[in-house]
Amino acid sequence: MIGAAEWRDIKYEETFEQEVRGLERRRQYDPNLTLEDLKQMLQHLYHLDGMDWIGRGELQDTILYATIAAYEHFIAEWEAELKKNKEF
């Protein structure tokens, strides 16, 4: 049986990995996708996080936090790639 806190970690990791894979596919197949698009979506996610006045519950909070982290990670990786390519 999964412990009380362990399910959150499992769900967080699962969501994070799914989001990153989805963002990778989107970048690969959508030539119109820009960093600015992703940054705008991230701002929207931050806004959603701040709108928890009625309470989402632990599951939805975990999913939202993992989604935000995935976007932050993906954007940072893309920016690092662009910076590296400019150096060469």
N, C-alpha and C positions, 0 to 999 in steps of 0.2 A: 504494500500500500504506500502511496506517495504521501510524504509528510506535508504539513500545513504550508510551509514556506517553499518546499521543493517544487511544487506544481507551478509556482510563479516563475522560478528559474527556468523550468522546462518550457513553459509557454513563451517567456521572453526570448529565449534562444531560438525557438522554433519560428517565432514571428520575425525576429531580426534577420535570420537567414532567408526566410521567404521574401522579405522586402528587398534585401540586397540582390537576390537572384532576379526578382522582378525588375528592379532598376537596371541591372546589367542587361537583361533582355531588351528592355525599353531603349536603352542607349544604343544597343547593337542594331535594332531594327527601325528606330525612329530617327531619321536624319535631321528632323527639325527640333529635336530635344536639345535644350541648352542648359547650362548651369543656372542661368537666371530662372528658367522654368522650375527647376528643382528647389532653388532657394525660395521662390514664391510659395511652393507647396509646403516647404518646411515652415515658413511663416504662418501659413494656414494651420498647420499642425500645432504650432506653439499657441496660436489663438484658441484652438479647440481645447488644449490642455488648460488654459486659463478660464474656460467656461464651465467648470465643473461645479456649478452652484447647486445642482440637485443630486450630485453624486453618481458617478458611473459605476462604481464598484471596483473591486480589486482586479477582476479579469480584464475589463475594458481599460483600466488604468495601465495594467501591465502591457497590453497590446499597444496602446498609444505610446508609452515610453519606449518600447522596442522599435516602433515605427519611426519615431523621432530620432532615435539613436542610429538607425539604419540610414536615414537620409543624411544625418550629419556625417556619418562615416563615408558614405558614397560621395558626397560633395567634397569632402577633404581629400579623398583618394583621387578624384578627377582633377582637382586643383593641383595636387602634388604632381600628377602626371603631366599636366600642362606646363608647370614650372620646370620639371625635369627636361621636357622636350625643348624648351626655350634655351636651356643651358648648352645644348649640343648643336 
